[in-house]
């Protein structure tokens, strides 16, 4: 095998996705051809914290040229983790975003070796067996982890933004600020008398 080196992250991601095609096809769900992959922040919860998103797949209907847009967060630099996130997002594209993380999504994710909670899969042994030779061939991931809490030219993070809270039992909603959550803890749902959660 010849080791390929890539200057750009997108070329590395694209080649890894292309090399995964036989794995997806063998599971009965080929990766669509109309996909672009990139290293970029997801649309929500991109910075480290609770429920951080590390990947995202946008429907082909959202793109003016009918292309699925797949993003892998720049906070990742471990090649196997990047490969796992990329595969997770490719599963969305292969089965359709309407599946969410159930049904055909779960079927395909498990078939290619992704394990764990379906909303946050991780590479299992089977996936690693598929990925290891590809990673050896495509070479190092040409990226260094971005500290998303570091300095940038963007506006500073708003520290007083209200956070949405929901009762996990009845769905009752309220809002508060991070400082109150840190100082006093989560409020108690007036209906079910249990702590509310973010989201």
Protein Blocks (a to p, Z undefined) as FASTA:
>chain_A
ZZdddfbfklmmmmmmmmmmmmmmmnopacdfbbcddddddfbhkbgcehiafbdcddfk
lpmnlpacddddfkbcbfklmmmmmmmmmmmmmnopklomghjlmmmmmmnopacjfklc
cddfklmmmmmmmmmmnopaddddddfkbccfbdcddfkbccddddfknopacdddfklm
mmnopaddfklopacdeZZ
